[in-house]
Structures are given as structure tokens and as C-alpha cells.
Amino acid sequence: MQLAWFIAHTSLGLQTTLIQVREAKLTPQKKPEKLILQVDPSPVPISAALKEINLHEKQEDVFITASTRVIFERAEKVSIARNASVLITGETGTGKEIIARYIHQHSARRSYPFVALNCSAFSDNLLESRLFGYRKGAFTDAKKDTKGLFQSAEGGTLFLDEIGDISSYMQQSLLRVLQEKEVHPIGGKPLSVDVRIIAATNRDLISLECITKLGQGKNKSERKC
């Protein structure tokens, strides 16, 4: 009702009036009462309309605009492939985790956990223990068996943010998980996992690879991207 009035009153140039019916139980005469509301144009109805749209899409927790619709349409297509790993690129603050959650919520894994981790916040040792877990006594502070995030996300999605900041050692460790579908807890035996990996970075990984090759090339002919 608010949206219809706003369009008619402010966009179409019509002289409109809002009429509200008050229920009998709310009137002194215990009879339905008709109220004519005198209102001025304001942006409030727009806010109400946007809030209703957000509530309608509460399960996704995103508000899709015309400019971002194509991105979410691509994300929805990717979500269909249950086991496909995904890399999301973009500058800091552009909503990469929102896209990752959207993919998870539209996939067959949506009823299972979505676990997120910022890889740049940890050293190799800490990142390895957080991802793969460890067994009691594996190192000084390992006082009990602890599950890693891969096990915590079993059946669901593991979102690895800032993946471009991890070391080559952790790259190899994650590659093994992707290839073998198993993790190796520190001090323990390999465990099979069923987890989809969605990674994100604000870095240009292709350029970084080129820089690495330039530094490793033995001669001028090898130093090409």
C-alpha cells in the first residue's frame, strides 16, 4: 500500500488520499471507523519497500541491484556444480564473502556448515593446525584432539579468504586436499573429507605468477609470462 501510494502521489502527479479503516475493537463506538490520513511526500515508503524486499530474500541476506544482478546470476550457475572449487577475485570491501555465502546457499550443500577463515591472519604453523586439526601431544600446547576447519565444514563449504597471502608450503598442502579429498591432522592419520572450497583474494594471482617466473628464469628466453 505504501509503495502504491508513493508511486501515484509523487511519480504520476495524481492527487491521492490515504484512507485507513480502524477495526471495531479499537474504536470507542465498537464500530469500524474510516480515517482519512493527511500525509506529505517523503522517502519513508521507499525505505519500507526496500525492507520488505530484504525480508522476502532473508534466506540469502543480500539485496540484489541491477548492477550486481549479473554477478549473482553467475554465482548461481557456479553453485550448481556441487564439488567445483571457486576462486573469487576483487578489491578489499567488494563483498567477496557475500558471493561465497550466496553460492553456498544456492548449492546442494546449503543445509551443511559454511565455515570462513582469513588466511592472512595466521602463520604457516597456526594455519595448518586451524585447517587440518591436530592430535593430543602433537606439539607443546596440544593438550587434546582438536578438529580442523575442514572437518568442521564436513558436507558444506570452507571459505578461505585472502588465499593469495599463503606460502608455497600451504599451497602444496591445500593442493593435496583438493586432489586426494583428505586432510592430515598434525600428529594423526589422514582423514577423508567432503568439503567444497571457495577461495577469495584481492591480489592479481596471474601477475604474481609471472613475477615468480621472471625471478626463477635462468636466461632471458625463460623470463616470459
SULNORWO-V118577 format. One record per residue. NEAR is the number of other ideal C-beta (glycine too) atoms within 10 Angstrom. D_CENTER is the distance of its C-alpha to the mean C-alpha in whole Angstrom. Layout:
# SULNORWO-V118577
near->NEAR d_center->D_CENTER
near->NEAR d_center->D_CENTER
This chain:
# SULNORWO-V118577
near->9 d_center->33
near->14 d_center->32
near->13 d_center->30
near->11 d_center->34
near->17 d_center->36
near->19 d_center->34
near->14 d_center->34
near->13 d_center->38
near->18 d_center->39
near->15 d_center->37
near->9 d_center->36
near->8 d_center->39
near->8 d_center->42
near->10 d_center->43
near->6 d_center->45
near->14 d_center->43
near->10 d_center->44
near->13 d_center->41
near->8 d_center->43
near->10 d_center->42
near->9 d_center->44
near->12 d_center->44
near->10 d_center->44
near->11 d_center->48
near->7 d_center->47
near->9 d_center->46
near->12 d_center->49
near->6 d_center->52
near->7 d_center->54
near->10 d_center->52
near->9 d_center->52
near->12 d_center->49
near->14 d_center->49
near->8 d_center->48
near->10 d_center->46
near->8 d_center->46
near->9 d_center->43
near->6 d_center->44
near->12 d_center->41
near->5 d_center->40
near->11 d_center->37
near->10 d_center->34
near->9 d_center->30
near->11 d_center->30
near->19 d_center->30
near->13 d_center->27
near->11 d_center->25
near->14 d_center->26
near->15 d_center->25
near->12 d_center->21
near->11 d_center->21
near->11 d_center->22
near->11 d_center->19
near->13 d_center->16
near->8 d_center->18
near->9 d_center->19
near->11 d_center->15
near->8 d_center->14
near->9 d_center->13
near->15 d_center->10
near->11 d_center->10
near->18 d_center->10
near->11 d_center->13
near->14 d_center->14
near->8 d_center->17
near->6 d_center->19
near->7 d_center->18
near->15 d_center->14
near->10 d_center->15
near->9 d_center->16
near->17 d_center->13
near->18 d_center->11
near->11 d_center->14
near->12 d_center->14
near->24 d_center->10
near->14 d_center->12
near->11 d_center->15
near->17 d_center->13
near->22 d_center->12
near->11 d_center->16
near->13 d_center->17
near->10 d_center->16
near->12 d_center->17
near->13 d_center->16
near->13 d_center->14
near->19 d_center->12
near->14 d_center->12
near->22 d_center->10
near->16 d_center->13
near->13 d_center->13
near->7 d_center->15
near->8 d_center->14
near->7 d_center->12
near->14 d_center->11
near->15 d_center->7
near->22 d_center->6
near->16 d_center->3
near->17 d_center->3
near->23 d_center->4
near->23 d_center->3
near->21 d_center->3
near->21 d_center->6
near->28 d_center->7
near->24 d_center->8
near->18 d_center->9
near->18 d_center->11
near->24 d_center->13
near->13 d_center->16
near->21 d_center->14
near->15 d_center->12
near->8 d_center->15
near->17 d_center->14
near->15 d_center->12
near->20 d_center->9
near->18 d_center->10
near->16 d_center->9
near->18 d_center->11
near->14 d_center->13
near->21 d_center->15
near->14 d_center->17
near->12 d_center->18
near->17 d_center->21
near->9 d_center->24
near->13 d_center->24
near->10 d_center->26
near->10 d_center->23
near->23 d_center->21
near->19 d_center->23
near->20 d_center->23
near->18 d_center->20
near->24 d_center->19
near->25 d_center->22
near->24 d_center->24
near->21 d_center->27
near->15 d_center->31
near->11 d_center->33
near->11 d_center->35
near->16 d_center->33
near->11 d_center->34
near->6 d_center->35
near->7 d_center->33
near->16 d_center->31
near->8 d_center->33
near->8 d_center->31
near->14 d_center->29
near->17 d_center->26
near->14 d_center->23
near->22 d_center->20
near->20 d_center->16
near->23 d_center->17
near->17 d_center->19
near->15 d_center->17
near->25 d_center->14
near->16 d_center->17
near->13 d_center->17
near->19 d_center->13
near->24 d_center->10
near->25 d_center->10
near->27 d_center->8
near->24 d_center->11
near->21 d_center->10
near->18 d_center->13
near->24 d_center->15
near->17 d_center->17
near->16 d_center->19
near->19 d_center->20
near->12 d_center->24
near->9 d_center->25
near->11 d_center->26
near->19 d_center->23
near->11 d_center->22
near->9 d_center->25
near->18 d_center->24
near->22 d_center->20
near->10 d_center->22
near->14 d_center->24
near->18 d_center->22
near->9 d_center->20
near->8 d_center->24
near->12 d_center->26
near->12 d_center->23
near->14 d_center->24
near->23 d_center->24
near->17 d_center->27
near->22 d_center->27
near->16 d_center->29
near->15 d_center->32
near->16 d_center->31
near->8 d_center->31
near->12 d_center->29
near->16 d_center->27
near->9 d_center->25
near->18 d_center->21
near->14 d_center->19
near->23 d_center->16
near->24 d_center->13
near->19 d_center->12
near->28 d_center->9
near->22 d_center->10
near->24 d_center->10
near->22 d_center->13
near->16 d_center->15
near->12 d_center->18
near->12 d_center->20
near->13 d_center->20
near->10 d_center->23
near->10 d_center->25
near->12 d_center->25
near->11 d_center->26
near->14 d_center->29
near->12 d_center->30
near->12 d_center->30
near->13 d_center->32
near->12 d_center->35
near->8 d_center->35
near->9 d_center->36
near->12 d_center->38
near->7 d_center->42
near->6 d_center->43
near->7 d_center->43
near->7 d_center->42
near->10 d_center->39
near->13 d_center->38
near->9 d_center->36
near->10 d_center->32
